[in-house]
Amino acid sequence: MDRDMKGSLNEAKQCKNEMGGNSSPPRLAPARQSQKRQQKQASGAEEESKTVEGPVSAELSKRIKQHAEHLKIRLPDRRWAAEMVNDFRDNLLKFLRLNSDPPFQSAEFLNSGSYFEKVKIHSPDEFDMMLKLQVGPRTIATELDDGLFYQIHLTRPTQGPIRAFVLESERTLSSSKILSEMYCLVRKFLKTYKVPDSDFLWMVNRKLPYSPAVTLSLSRKDARSDEWISVDLVPALEVQSWPVAVRSGPDVDKWLGKKVRQEMKSLPCFYVPKRLKGQNSEEAKESWRISFSHIEKKLIRSHGNKKTCCESNATKCCRKQCYMLLKSLIEGLKLRFPKELDQLCSYHGKTVFLHTMCIRYDDAMWTPQQLPACFLDLLSAMEGHARMGLLPHFFVPDCNMFSPASFSRKALAFLVSALEEQRRKGLPLLSHPVPVPPIITMKPCGDTSYESRKKASAIPESSVRSICDPQEGILTTFLPLVVIALVVVLVLKFGLRV
């Protein structure tokens, strides 16, 4: 099991599957040819977006660097959130082992998303976890669109436990049945589960039509509307064989090398129960979306052209900081223009970032000193993709994430204008960071128990000094009153004499 959050957030286990032999196929498959063509167009989009500019101004450079520092998550917050989510995850897994049938009985967790990629910004308040379900090797994926959505079929009818999740055809796996069963199991688990911090409880959120996740919120018992942590539990079918549309793997040869691409292709892919939008057919209602979030995590965490980049005693880079800045800018734009940019999401930024790392593949292009210039180049790449209306999915090259069906032309034109305005005005959204209150508003002086953290969470930041240092707190509280009283006495005294 992936144990990223164990204790004080240990490192994720590295993928062990490796593949030998010839790392470069003798002929290009059709999907590979399409991938090459779209990536060439995407590269052109990035080049077109770059204008001839001088050096980054000192003021803008300072602003970018300060905002990058602001995005870091405080260590006490990470520890508290890790304890809450770890305990929930471990106990849920025990419950599934004892109180469910296959495939949930043998399920395992795979942590994914920005927190486990170590690019989460502001606060550790959102976690994504995939629950891996084994369905056996005898499955066939039938493509429904341009390589992103599929139907999953068994090669033959079965009498095994998986039969409870197939449709009347006795071969098609039902995404809706799998997701509904996940909801039922989580609700049963919460009836007996006790949160380590007794002032909090987990609640299941309302089911959203197109969401593949069971979403839970951790809230205080006395204020259930205040969400402290959100967790997305996504059931995912683990399948070893990649479908034809993605079989060539992402083109990371210049960035990470052909061997790494072959290693990726040896890993399984996953299918999550997400309904295909815009279609009302039975196939769309029971569709699965392919997911490579486990490989995305590997790419972002092991991102260097030279394999030792950002290790403890190795050369550092600014790739992650640039990505976090782009995430922050996208978040700011969505807050400022919620209706106009409703279709924009952080995954668009991740996709641009992955494409950019393939083009700017050398570690020397991402030194920490170049952070402002590197971020502006990444921003220009985002603008270029939006202007051309072309953003190929990093793993599914035939899927354009900026196609009219996915991203309306009106919204795309607005996005281009908004990005242009940000660059022209010196990134004003990075001038005033979004205020995000920390999960723990003070660091206890000596006691790190749950009770002390609960009390700390209700104390204003301005009171931290007076509580940690009682003597200094007394002086700070009463000294102004003493001074005011003394002044009043002197005024009255001299006034009476006059």
N, C-alpha and C positions, 0 to 999 in steps of 0.2 A: 504494500500500500504506500502511496505517496504521502510523506510525513512532513510537508513543508512547514507546518505550524507547530510542530511538537515542541513543548517547552517554550524557549524564547525564539521560536521561528527557525528551526533547523533548515538547512539547504535541502532542496528536492533531490530525490534519487535520480541519477543519470540513467538515460535509456541505454540498455545493454545490448540490444540486438544489433548485430553488424552483418554486413554482407560482403563477401569477397568477390573475386572474378572481375570480369570486364565491367568498368564503371561507366562506359560510354556506349550506347547502343549503336550498331552500324548504320541504322536507318532511322529517320525521323518519322514517328507515328503522326497521323493527321492532327491529333490533339497537340502534339509537340510543335508542329508547324504553325498551328493557330496561336499557340502560346508565344512563339518567337515573333510572329507578326504583331500581336497585340502589345507585347512588351516593347517592341521597337516604336510603335505609335505612342505608348505611354512615355517612353524615354524622350520622344520628340515633344510631348506635352510639357515635360519638365524643362527641357532646353528652351522652348518658346517662352515659358513663363519668366525666365531669368532676364532681368534688364541689366544694362551696364551701369553699375553703381560704384561709388567710391567706397572707402573704408566705412565700417559702421561707426556712427558718431559715438563719442564717449558717453553721452547721456543715455542713448538707446542701449548701448552695451551694458551700462550699469543697471538699467532697468531690467533687462533680460536676466542678468546674473542674479539680481536680488529676487526676482520672481521665482527663478529656479530653486533658490534656497527656501523660499516660502512654501514650496510644494512638498517638501519633505515631511514625512509623518513622524510625530514624536514617539520615542521609544516606549514610554509608559503606556501610551494609547495602544501601541502594537501588542504589548504584553497582555493587557487586559482583554483586548479583542480576541487574541489567540487563545487565551484560557477559555473564554466563553464558547468560541466556535469549535475548538478541539474537543471539549467535553461533550458538546452536542453531537458532533460527528461520530466520535468513538462509541457513544451509547446508542446512537441510531443504528450503527453497524451491528452491535451486539443484539439489538432488538430484531433486526432483519434475520440474523442467523437463527434465532430461536422461534420467531413468530411469523415467518413467511415461507412461501414455496418458491421453487426455482421459477424464473431466473433471479429473483430478488434475494433468495436465501444465500446465494454464493456471490453476491455483488461486492464490488470493491469501489472505493472512492478514488477519483483522479482530480486533483486540484487544478483549476485553470483560472483564467481571468487576470486582470491587471494586478491584483494584490500578490498573487503567486509569481507573476512575471517581474515583480518588484518595480512596477511603474505606477502604482496607485498614488493618487495625489490627494492632498489635503488631510484626509482622515481615513482610518481603516474601518469604514462603515459598510462596505459591500464585498461579498465573497461569492465566488462561483465554484461549484463543485459538481462534477459529473459522476453519476453512479453507473459504473460499468456493468453491463448485463451481457452474459455469455449466451449466445443463441446457437452455437455450433457452427461448423464449417459449411453446412449445406444450405446456403442462402444465395439468392440472386437479386441484384439491385437493378431496377428498371428506371431509366432516366425519364423524368417528367418535364424538364425545361431545358436549360442550357448547361446542365451538369451540377446544379446545386441541390435540387430536390429529386427524391426517388421514392419508389415503392419497394418494399422489401418482401420477397417471396421465399418460402421454403421450396426446396427442389422436389419435395414430395410430402404428402400428408403425414402427420405424426400423431402418436398417441401419448407423447410425453407431456410434461407440465406446461410447456409453451403453448399447447393447444388452447388453453384458456384465453390466449391473446391473439388468436387468428380470426379472420372474418369467416363468413359462411363458405367461402371458396375452399377453406381448410388449408390454404397455402399462404395467403397474404397476411403479414403481421400488421396488426392494428396499432397505430401510434396513439390513437385516442384511448384505447383500452389500457395500454401500458401506462400512460400518464394518469389516468383515473385511478389505477391501482396504486400508483405512487402516492397520490393524494390521500387515499384511504389509509395506507400504511403509516404515513407521517402523522396523520391525525390520531391514529391509535397509539402511536408512540408517545405523543405529547400528553396524553391522558395520564401517563404514569411517570413521565420524566420530570425531574426536578433540576432547575438551573442552579449551579453552584452558588451564585449570588441570589439569595432568597428574595431580593427586592425586584427581580426581573422575571419575565416569562416570555416564551416563544409563542408566536401566533402565526397561523397560516393565512396568507393574504388571499384576497379574492382572485379567482382564476381568470386570466386574461385570454381572449380568443386565440391569439396567434403566438402566445408564449410557450416555449418548450419546457418551462421550469415550474417547479413547486416553490413558490417564493414565501419565505418566512421573515418575520420581523421580531427583533428582540426589543422589548419595551419595558418601562417601569410599570409595576402593577398599579401604582397610584396615578399614572398618567399614560394610558395606553396609546394616546395619539402621538406621543413622542417616540419616534423610531431611532434607536441607537445603532443597531446593526441590521443589515439585510443580507439574507443568504438565498441564493438561487440553487436549488437542487435539480439537476437535469438528468433524467434517465437516458442512457446512451447505449446503443447496441454496438458492441465491439466486433468488427469484421476485419479479417486479415487482408483480404484482397481488395485493392483499390479499383474503383470503376474505370472504364476506358477513358472518360473525359479528363481524369486527373492522373492517369497511370504514369505519365512521364515525370511527374514531380515538379516542384518549382525550380526555376532556372537560377540556381545559386552557385553555379560553377565558378564564376570569377570571384565571388564573395567568399564562399566557404569551401569550395572545391567539389569535384565530381564524387569523391568518396562519401562526403557528407550527404549529398543528394541521394546516393544509393542507400545509405543507412536510413534516411527518412522513408524511402519507399519500402523498406523492410518492416517498418512499424505498421501497426494496424491503423485503420481509420474508424471513425465513429459516426453513427447516425442518431440524431436527436429528433424527438417527436414534434416537429414544427409544421404547421399547416401552410400550404402554398397559397399566397394571397392572390386575389383576382380571379380565382376559379372556384366553381361550386360543384365540380364533379366528385364522384365518390373517391376517385384516385387522389384528388387534391386534399380531401378531408382526412385521408389516412396517409398523408405523405410524411417523409422523413427528410431532414436536411443534413447533408454531409458536414462533418466538423473535423477540423484539424487543430483544435485549440491546444492539444498536448504538444504538437510540433511547433506551434507559434510560441509557446512558452519556452521551448528549447532554443528556438532561434533568438528570441529577445534576451534570454539569460546568457547564452553562449554566442555572443554576437560578433566576436572579433575575427578579422581576416587572418591575423596571427593568433593561434589557438589560446594564447595566454592573456589576451586583452582583459583588463580589469580584474585579474586575479590578485590575491593579496600583495604579492611582491612584484607585480608586473605593471606595464604601462597602462594608464587609465585613458578613457575616452569620454566623450560627451554624448554618445548616442542616446542613452536612456533619458538624459536631461532634456535633449531636444524633443524626444517623443512626449515626455511629460508636459513640456511647454505647449506642444501642439494640442494635447488633450485638454489642457487648461483653456486654451484659446477657443477650442470647439465648445467646451462647456460654457464659457462666457458668451459666445455668440448665441447659443441656444437659449440662455437665460435672457438675453437682451431681445432676441427675435424668436419667441417660442412658436408662433404660428408660421412665419415665413420659412423657418429652418427646422420644422418638425421632422422632416425626413433625414436630416443629418444626424449621424451618430458617431460615437468614438471609434467604431470599427472602420469607418472611412479613413480616419486618421491613422489607424494601425496599418491599413493596407497601403496607404501612401508611404508610410515609414518603411515597411518591408521592401517595397519597390525601390525606394531611395537607397537603402542599404545595399541592394544588389548593384546599383549604378555607381554609388560612391562607396566602393567596396574596401578601399585601403584604410587601415587603421590611422595612417598619417593624416587622413582627411577629417578626422574626428577628434583631434587633440582637445583637452579641456580648455586651452587658451582660445580655441576657435569657436567656443560655444555660441556667441551671438551670431557670427557669420553662418555657422552650420544650421542654426535654427531658422534664420532667414531663408536659406536655401531650401530647407524642408517646407517652409511656408510657401515659397515660390512653386515648389513641386505640387503642393496641394492646389494652389491657384491654377496651375497649368492643366492639371487633370480636370478640374471643374470647367475651365474655359473650353476645353475640347470635348467635354461630355464623355470622357473615356477614363474609366478606372477599372481595369481588369482585376477580378478576384485573384489573390496571390496564388491560390492553389487550383482554382477553376478558371483557366484563362478565357474560356468562351463566355463567362458571366461578367457582364459590364455593370458594375455597381452604380454607375451614373447614367444608365440607360433610361429613356423616358418612362418605361414601365416601373422602374425602381425609384427614380428621382425626377420629378417633373421639371420641364424646361424652365418654368417660371421660378421654381425654387433654386435651380442651378444658377440661373442668371443673378438671382439675389445673393447667392453664396459668393459668386465671383465679385460682385460689387462690395460685399461686406469685407472680403479678404483684401481687396484693393484699398478700401478705406483704412483698414487697420495698418497696412504697410505705409500708406501715404501719411497718416497722422502719427506714426511712431508707436504703434501698438498700444493704444490707450487702454485696452482691456487688461493689459499686463501692468498698468500703473496702479490700479486699485484692486488688489486681490480679493476674491470672494471670501468674506469672513466665515470661517468654518470653526465652530466651537470645538475644542478638544474633548475627547471622550472622558478624560480625567483632567479636571481643571487645576489640580495641584499635585505636587509630588509629596506624599506623606513624609514626615520628618524621620520616622524610624519604623513605624508599623506599616507593613505592606499587605495586611489581611484584607479580606473582602469588606469587612465592616468599616475599616478606615477609608477604603476607596469609595464606599457608598457615601460616607459623610463628606469626603473631599469633593465629590461631584456636585454638591449643592453649595459650595463655598465660592464666592466671587474671587477672581484672580487678584483683585486689589487687596484681599484679606490674607493672602498666603503668607506674606512676610510677618505680619503680626501674630499669626498662629504658630508659625515655626519658631519664632523668637519672642517669647512672652515679654521680656523686659523691653525690647525695642518696640513691641506692640503697644505697651502701656505709654511709653514716651510719645510715640507717634499719635496716639489717640488723644492724650490729655494735654500735651504741650501747647497746642494752639489755644485751648481753652484757658490755660494759665496765663498765656501772653495777653489774650483779650481782656481777662479780668484785671490784670495789672494795669493795662492801658486805661481802662475805665476808672479805676481807683485814682490814678494820677490826674486824669482829666477833672474828675470831680473835686479832688483835693485842691488843685491849682485854681479851679473855677470858683470855689468858695472863697479863697483868699482874695481874688480879684473883686 
